[in-house]
């Protein structure tokens, strides 16, 4: 899973986890919550936020590392396959909608 994390789930990078994600007003925004496994630190949060936030149509991303949840707001229907691929590319596993 996330290569920055040690077996005891501490972060080996010292990343602070700040995301810098900015919400944009969208007329037909859709919010979807996904379950993601393998996240355990601020670096994990930043990696998933960056990967998913870069997808077309994504307005905002909120990661709850402790809960293993990623809330994605999109302008219209979410592209589950693209979101799953972005999470996978970041080194984690989207296990489905929460």
C-alpha positions as CSV (number, residue, x, y, z in Angstrom):
1,X,0.0,0.0,0.0
2,X,1.3,3.5,0.7
3,X,5.1,3.3,0.6
4,X,5.6,6.2,3.0
5,X,4.1,4.4,6.0
6,X,6.0,2.1,8.4
7,X,4.5,-1.2,9.6
8,X,3.3,0.5,12.8
9,X,1.3,3.0,10.6
10,X,3.5,6.0,11.3
11,X,4.6,8.3,8.6
12,X,8.2,8.1,7.5
13,X,8.1,11.3,5.5
14,X,7.0,13.8,8.0
15,X,4.4,15.3,5.7
16,X,1.9,17.5,7.4
17,X,-1.1,16.3,5.4
18,X,-2.3,19.8,4.3
19,X,-4.2,19.4,1.1
20,X,-4.8,22.9,-0.3
21,X,-8.0,21.7,-2.0
22,X,-10.4,24.4,-2.8
23,X,-14.1,24.0,-3.3
24,X,-15.7,25.7,-6.3
25,X,-19.4,26.4,-6.6
26,X,-21.0,24.0,-9.1
27,X,-24.7,24.0,-9.9
28,X,-25.1,20.2,-10.1
29,X,-22.5,19.0,-7.6
30,X,-22.6,15.4,-6.5
31,X,-20.9,14.2,-3.3
32,X,-19.9,10.5,-3.1
33,X,-18.1,8.8,-0.3
34,X,-15.7,5.9,-1.0
35,X,-14.0,3.4,1.2
36,X,-10.2,3.3,0.7
37,X,-7.8,0.9,2.4
38,X,-4.1,1.4,3.2
39,X,-4.2,5.1,4.4
40,X,-2.6,5.8,7.8
41,X,-0.9,9.2,7.8
42,X,-0.9,12.8,6.5
43,X,1.2,11.8,3.5
44,X,-1.4,9.2,2.6
45,X,-4.1,11.9,2.8
46,X,-2.1,14.3,0.6
47,X,-1.3,11.6,-2.0
48,X,-5.0,10.6,-2.4
49,X,-6.2,14.2,-2.4
50,X,-3.7,15.1,-5.1
51,X,-4.4,12.1,-7.3
52,X,-8.2,12.3,-7.1
53,X,-8.3,16.1,-7.1
54,X,-6.4,16.2,-10.4
55,X,-9.2,14.3,-12.2
56,X,-11.5,16.2,-14.6
57,X,-14.8,17.2,-13.0
58,X,-13.6,16.8,-9.4
59,X,-14.5,19.9,-7.4
60,X,-13.2,18.9,-4.0
61,X,-11.7,15.9,-2.1
62,X,-11.9,15.3,1.7
63,X,-9.9,12.4,3.1
64,X,-10.6,10.9,6.5
65,X,-7.5,8.7,7.1
66,X,-8.7,7.3,10.4
67,X,-12.1,6.3,9.0
68,X,-10.7,5.1,5.6
69,X,-13.1,7.4,3.8
70,X,-12.6,9.7,0.8
71,X,-15.4,12.1,0.0
72,X,-15.4,13.4,-3.5
73,X,-17.5,16.2,-4.8
74,X,-17.9,16.3,-8.6
75,X,-19.7,18.5,-11.1
76,X,-22.2,15.9,-12.1
77,X,-22.0,12.1,-11.9
78,X,-18.7,10.8,-10.6
79,X,-16.5,8.5,-12.7
80,X,-16.0,5.7,-10.3
81,X,-13.5,3.9,-12.5
82,X,-11.3,7.0,-12.9
83,X,-11.5,7.7,-9.2
84,X,-10.6,4.1,-8.4
85,X,-7.7,4.2,-10.9
86,X,-6.4,7.5,-9.3
87,X,-6.5,6.0,-5.8
88,X,-4.7,2.9,-7.1
89,X,-2.0,5.0,-8.8
90,X,-1.5,6.8,-5.5
91,X,-0.8,3.4,-3.9
92,X,-4.0,2.6,-2.1
93,X,-7.1,0.6,-2.8
94,X,-10.6,1.9,-3.3
95,X,-12.8,-0.9,-2.0
96,X,-16.2,0.6,-3.0
97,X,-18.7,3.3,-2.1
98,X,-19.1,3.8,1.6
